[in-house]
């Protein structure tokens, strides 16, 4: 099992959808763990760890990006890749 960390920015039209908590686990079999979040009516910014098989994590990230989420991987030192 791999663990990757991401910083995700959600556009306004996706804020109320449970994409991280439900879709990533149900569709891709990965385990998301929200570590921090800032959510307003206009935007949501979420730091999330995703655990699972590398290929499944990568598929989940592709899905998020296809939905319009900006996804940046976070290095171990906390900075974006």
C-alpha positions in Angstrom: 0.0 0.0 0.0 1.2 3.5 -0.9 0.4 6.8 0.8 0.4 10.0 -1.1 -0.5 13.5 0.0 -2.3 16.1 -2.1 -3.6 19.7 -1.9 -6.9 19.9 -3.8 -8.8 23.0 -4.8 -12.4 22.5 -5.6 -14.4 24.9 -7.8 -17.7 26.2 -6.5 -19.9 23.8 -8.4 -18.3 20.8 -6.7 -18.2 22.0 -3.1 -21.3 20.2 -2.0 -20.5 16.8 -3.7 -18.9 14.1 -1.4 -16.2 13.4 -4.0 -13.4 12.7 -1.5 -15.3 10.9 1.2 -17.5 8.7 -1.0 -16.5 8.6 -4.6 -12.7 7.9 -4.2 -13.4 5.0 -1.9 -16.3 3.5 -3.7 -15.0 3.9 -7.3 -11.3 3.5 -6.8 -10.9 1.5 -3.6 -8.5 4.0 -2.0 -8.8 5.4 1.5 -8.9 9.2 1.7 -8.0 11.0 4.9 -8.8 14.7 5.0 -6.0 16.3 7.1 -7.1 20.0 6.7 -9.7 22.0 4.9 -10.9 25.5 4.3 -14.4 25.8 2.7 -16.4 28.8 1.7 -19.4 29.2 -0.6 -17.0 30.0 -3.5 -14.2 27.5 -3.1 -12.9 24.5 -1.1 -9.3 23.8 -0.4 -8.5 20.4 1.1 -5.3 18.7 2.2 -5.8 14.9 1.8 -3.8 11.8 2.2 -4.8 9.0 -0.1 -3.8 5.4 0.7 -4.1 2.4 -1.6 -2.4 0.8 -4.6 -0.3 3.3 -6.6 -2.4 2.6 -9.8 -5.6 3.2 -7.9 -4.3 6.4 -6.4 -3.3 7.7 -9.8 -6.7 6.8 -11.3 -8.4 8.7 -8.4 -6.2 11.8 -9.1 -7.0 11.6 -12.8 -10.7 11.4 -11.9 -10.5 14.5 -9.6 -8.7 16.5 -12.3 -11.3 15.4 -14.9 -14.0 16.7 -12.6 -12.3 20.1 -12.4 -10.4 19.8 -9.2 -6.9 21.3 -9.1 -4.7 18.6 -7.5 -1.1 19.1 -6.4 1.0 16.4 -4.8 2.7 17.4 -1.6 6.3 16.2 -0.9 7.3 14.9 2.4 8.7 18.3 3.4 5.3 19.8 2.9 6.0 21.7 -0.3 4.2 21.0 -3.6 6.0 18.8 -6.2 
